[in-house]
Amino acid sequence: MHDSLYFSEQHLAVREMVRSFARDEVAPVAAEFDESQEFPWDNVKKMADLGLLGIPWSEELGGAGLDTISFMIAIEELARVCASHSIVVSAHTTLGTSPIVNFGNDAQRKKYVPLLASGSVLGGFGLTEPGAGSDAGGTRTTAVKKGNHYLLNGSKRFITHAGVGEIFIVTAVTDPSKGTKGISSFVLTKETCDLERVKDLGMGHSTELTPMKGFRSGKKENKLGWRASDTRELLFEDVEVPAENLIGQEGQGFVNFMRTLDAGRIGIAALSLGVAQGAFEQALQYSATRKQFGQAIAEFQGIQFQLSDMATELEAGRHLVYHAAWLAQNDRPYGKEAAMAKLFCSELAMRNTTKAIQVHGGYGYTKDYPVERMFRDAKIGEIGEGTSEIQRIVIARHLLKDLAAL
């Protein structure tokens, strides 16, 4: 989709800017960071300097003042060459910043959003727990009110930026008798675990923030894909959180998080679309240059059919993603469309990366070509921000609700 009804001139300019950054700065080092599992701080700093860590936020909050579609374009373009770089932008913005923008008060927005939107520090979102994955209502972390603060105890699992980040939105149970209506959310702050590393970088740590005692990151996960992305536990041991760090009212945590995940699904869909697109481009290029039986393998019908299917499904996925983004941007209901885009594109990323390896033959199974990494990076799309099974439940609920309204 070169020019479409979704993209303005400005969108195409954003795409060009992110595309050349991804090609020049990210593609050459993607395999290296995947191998070492090191967080790509230097490139994250460059992304902050380009304004990529605050794309949809207003300029007065330190953001780039662009729209949702620009944000999705950036996620897709980065994921075409490296999903780990892409998830930094996606998770930091949607999960780490949007709850403060959307549900916080003016004082919270003023205090935290400029630090996040400018990329001075990284943010994250603590929802998943060892016993509460798809069942986010099963939250066990507790927040007990003690005068002018809350005492938080518990842990979170599989949290993006848990180590490297400094500002986190965290859910905890404030009233166990109320089920999901007893879950609240808070802003918590800690120091980055890479303090020494970021000292000379000029980003990643802010002296304006007070680290909360008892709040720290736990062990780093050794993952199949997204290996340069920082994923760890978050631990809370008698953390004193000032009452003014409560986001919205007590008991609003669950419903606000569900809304945040709706938006996050479009981000994961865009990321998966980028992986699928990147794998397709690698396969197309390889098939045009690889010769067997005296001709380029792209001349064989078996390969052409694979490429045709990949290209067709990419076009469908792109419409789903940017339609959902357009709805979100224009304040229309988009829950069903976001779930459809996320479901389709994450499963498409698995199909396309599998086909891309097949087109590469034995070479595709080695680390000499990027399709092996893309295949590993694709899988989490079917799990994170609601599994494929959860997306199907969400879609079905919307369908049945629509039916009941007839």
N, C-alpha and C positions, 0 to 999 in steps of 0.2 A: 504494500500500500504506500505508494510514493507520495501522492498528494491525496488527501481524502477529506471527506466532509468534517472530520474531527480536527484537522490540523490547520492552524493559521500560519502566516509567514513567521511569526515569532516562535511558534512550535518547531518549525523546520530549522530555525536558527539555533534553538536549544539542542535539537537533535544533532546538528552538525558539530556543535561545540563539544558535546559529551562524546560523540562518536570519535572525533579526532583525539580527545584526551584518552579514551579507552584504547584506541589503536596505538598511540605513541607511548603512553605511560603504563598502562595496565597489562596489555597483551604480552609485552616482553618479559614481565616478571611473574605472571600468573602461576606458571608451573612451579617456579621456585618457592613461592609462598605456600602453595598447596603442599609441597613436599616438606617444608620446614615447619608448617603450622604456625608460623610467626604472624603476628598482626601487622598489616602493611601501613604502619604509621606515616611514613613519608608520603605515600600516595593519598592517605586520608587527609593529611595536611593540605595537599594540593587540591583535593576535592572541596575542602572547607574554603580555601582561597577562591575557588571558582564559584562559591555560593551554593554548592550542591547539597550542603547539609541543612539548608533552610529554604528550599525551593518554594513551598506553598505558603510561607508565612509572610506577613506584611513587613514592609521595610522598617516601620517604626518598632517592630519587635526584633529587628536585626536580620530579617529574612530577605529573600530575593524578590518577594512580591509577585511571584508567578502563580500559575494555577495548577489544579490537580493533574490535568493532561500533561503539562510540562514535567511534573514530578514523575509520572508513569513512563514518559519517554526516557528520562534519565535512568530510571531503574532498568528498563529494557535494554538500553544501549550498553550499559555497564555489564549486564548479565550476558550479553552476546560474547564477551571475551572472558569474564570472570564473575561467577556468582558470589564469591566471597566479598569482592569489592561492592557489588550491587546491594547485598544485604546490609552492609554498613549504612548506606544511604536510606534504604527502605525501613529498617528496624529503628534507626535513630530518629527518623522523622515521624513515622506513623505511631510507633509504639512508645518511643522515649519522649516525644515532644507534644504530639497532638492531644493527649488527655489534658495537659495543662492549658493548651490553647482553647480547647473545646469546653472543658468542664471546670477549669480553675477560676479563681477570682482575679481581679486586676492586679492585686499585690503579688500573687503567685506568678502571673504572666510576666510582670515587670522584672521580677527577681530572677526567674529561671530561663524564660524563653530566649532572651538575647544571647545568653551563654551557649544555649543549644543550637539556635538557628545560625549563629556565626561559626559554629564548630569549635568554639573555645574549649568546650568539654563534650564528651559523648554521653548519650542517655540510653536508658533501657527500661524494660517493662517486666515486672515480676508477677506473673500470674500462675504459670505451671508449677505444680508441686510434685514430690515423689508419688503421692497418692491421688493427685488431682490433675489429670491431663485433659482428655476430652470432657471429663466431668468437672468443669471449672467451678461448679457449685460446691464441690467437695473440699474447698479450701480449709486448711487446718491452721494456718498462721493466724495468731490472735493479736488483737490490739485492745489493751485494757486501759480505760481512761483513768488517769490519776491527776486530779487537779487540772493544771494547765498543759499537761502533756499526755501522750499515750505510750504505753509500754508494749513494744512489739516483740513477739517470740515466734520462731518457726524457721522454715527454709523454703527456697524456691529452686526449681531444677530446670536445666536446659535454657538458661537465660542469655540471650545475645547481649554482648558488651558487659557482662557481669563483672569481669576483671578490669577491663580498660575504662569503663564508664565511671562517671561521678554523680549523675543525677538519675534517680530511678522512681518510677511510679509503681507502687506495690499494693496488692490487695491483702486485706486481713479481716478476720471476723471480729466485728465489734459487738454483735448481739447474736449469740449462738441459737437463741430460741426462734429466730426469724428466717432460718434457711438462707436462700440467696439474697433475701431482703435485709439480711444482717451483715452483709459484706460491704466494707468501705474501702476507699483508696487514699493513699498518702504519698507525699513527695519525700523521698529519703536521699541523703547525700553521704558519699564516702570518697576517699581518695582513690585515684586510679592505681592499679597494681603495677603500672609501668612508670612510676614517678621518676626514676633515674633516666629512663629512656626519653621521656617527653620534656625534660627540663630545657634542653637546647632547641626543642622543636617549636616552641611558641604556641603549642596547643595541647589539649589533653588534660590540663590541670588548671583549676582556678583557685586563687587564694581568697576569693570572695565567698566561697562555700565553706561551711563548717562541717567537717566529717563527724558523723554520729558514732559515738562509742558503741561497740557491740555489733556494728553492721559491717560485714566483710564478704568477700567472695570466697568460694570454696574451690574444690578441685576443677581443673580444666578438662573438658570432655575430649576424648580422642575419637574423632568422627570419620565417617565414611566420606562425606563431602563437605563443602563449605569449610574447608580445613583452615583457611586463613582468617575465618571469622572467629571471634572470641566467644566461646560458649562455656559457661560454668554455673555452679550453684551460687545462690545468695543465701547468707546465713544471718539470722537475727537473734541476738542473745541479750534480752533486756534492753533493747534499743529505745532510748527516750526520744520520741518524736513530738515536737511542739504541736499543740492543738491547731495552730494556724496552718499546719502542713496537711490537714485533712482536705481532700479535694471534694468540693461540693458539700453535700450533707452526709451524715452517717447513713449507711444503708444504700447509697447510690452507686457503690463501687461496682457491683455486678452488672447492672444495666449499662453503665458507662463503658465498662470493658467490652461488653458485647457489641456496642456501637463502634468501639475502636477496632475490634476484630473484623467487623464488616468492611471498614475502610482498608484494613491491613490485607484483606483477601485480594483486593484489586492489586495491591503492591506485589503480593506473591504471584498472582497471575501474570503481571507484567514481567517479573523476574523469570518465571518459568518460560514465558513466551520468548524472552531474550536468549535463554539457554537453548530452546528449541530452534530458534533462528540461527544462532551461532553454529550449532551442530549441522544444520542443513547447509549453511554456507561452506563449512569445511568439507562436507561430503560432495557438494557440487564441484568445488574446486579440485578436489582429489580425483574425482571421476573423470574430469577433463584432461588430466595430465598422466594418470596411471595407465600404462599400456599392458594389455594381455591379448594373446592370439593375434598380435599384429595391429591392434587398434586401441584407441582410448576406451576404457570400460564404459564411459558415458554413451558410447554407440550401441551398447547392448540393451535390449528391451527390458530385461530384468532389472537393470540399474535405473533405467528411465522411469519405470513404474514406481520404484521406491521414491525417486526424487519428485515425481508428480504428486504422489500422495502427501509427502512432507510439505510441499509448497502449498497445496490446497488447504490442508489443515492449518497451516500457519496463517493463511489469509482469514480463515474462520475465527481462529483464536484472537487475531488482532482486532477484529470487529467486536468480539465479546469484551475484550479488555477495555478498549477505548469507548465503547458504548457505556459500560459500567462507570468509567471515569467521567464521561460527559454527564451522566445522570447525577453522580455525586457532586460534581462541580456546579450543577444547576439546581441544587437542593431538591432533587426529585428522589423518591424512594428508590434504593438500589440494592437492598439486601439480597434479593433473589439473583439479580444480575451479577453481583460480586461473587456469590457462591458458584454460579454457573461458569463464570470466567476462570475462577480459581480451579474448579474441578477439571474443566476441559483442558486448560493450559498446562496444569501440572501433569496430567496424564499424557498430554501431547509431548511434553518435554521428555518423558520416559520413552515414548514411542520413537520420537525423532532421534534421540541419542543412541537408542538401540540400533535403528536403521543406519545411522551414520557410521557406527562401528562396523556393521556388516558390509557397508560399501567400501570401507578401508581394508577389509579382510584382516589378515594377521597383524598388519601394522596398527590397526585400530585398537588392538588389545594391548599395545605397548604404551609407555608414557612418552614416546617420541612424538605422538600426535595428540592434540588437545581433546579429541573426542572421548578418550578414556576418562579424563577429568570431568568433562561435561556430563557424562553418563552417571558418575558418582554424585555430582552436584544436583542432578535433576531429582533424585529420589526424595529428598526432604520436602520438596514441593507438595508431595502427596500426603505429607504428615503434619508439617508445621502450620500454625494458624488455623487449626481445624483439619482433621484428616479428610480424605475423599469420602469416607462413610458419613462423617458429620455434615459435609457439604450436601450430600444427597438428602439427608434428613432436613436440612435447612430449606433446600429447594422444594421438597415435598410439602413441608409445612406451609410455604408460601402458596403452592398450588392449591392446597386444600382450603386455605383461608380465602383465596380468590373465588373458589367454588362456592363456599358458604356465603360469600357476599353477593352472589348472583340472584 
